[in-house]
Amino acid sequence: QKEVEQNSGPLSVPEGAIASLNCTYSDRGSQSFFWYRQYSGKSPELIMSIYSNGDKEDGRFTAQLNKASQYVSLLIRDSQPSDSATYLCAVNDLTNTGNQFYFGTGTSLTVIP
Amino acid sequence: DGGITQSPKYLFRKEGQNVTLSCEQNLNHDAMYWYRQDPGQGLRLIYYSQIVNDFQKGDIAEGYSVSREKKESFPLTVTSAQKNPTAFYLCASSIERRGPLHFGNGTRLTVT
């Protein structure tokens, strides 16, 4: 069983601050990594994909991947109250039976106005 | 607009009844997935399908069944054998072998 670990939180940050979310994974062979945002009662929404070591920036979001440490993180700059949600880390695993995705339990983020 | 449509949004059933959740996509994605989410827990894979007429069990397939007769459709049946069927069910699809999942809006099933 592949494992994806996240701090459950809750994580609280003041508006305008940087929120840092972390994720570790167990399968060293994993190739693709994703961050999803899930508002209460809604389905997950993809916010970042990262495939190579290093940083990937998209607007206020930066994903960081370190395959040697089996670690992926998400930074949210200038946090807004609308960023308050649960953030899910997902890891992709290619097998001979297909493409599987494994999810962490999510980190709850609250941005305080 | 392209997307994944799950219906109904809310579903109520009596214990002992089978129920089928609908999932349709017009994204031309080959792979489709069903996940279950319980409060405070991550997403758990029920079944997935990479191509028409083929599907694989996920981690929690017991008590569930699926079919993939068309590329666009991947319905999930929750049978009476499923011990704790009340949950939020999410259908998803993916076009690339390394690409992300795209989710439908989910069906919230309550069994009493």
Interface residues (C-beta under 8 A of the other chain):
Chain A: Q1 V4 S8 Q31 S32 F34 K42 S43 P44 E45 L46 S49 Y51 L88 A90 N92 L94 T97 G98 N99 Q100 F101 F103 G104 T105 G106
Chain B: A31 Y33 Y35 G40 Q41 G42 L43 L45 Y48 Q50 Q56 G58 D59 L90 S94 R97 R98 G99 P100 L101 H102 F103 G104 N105 G106
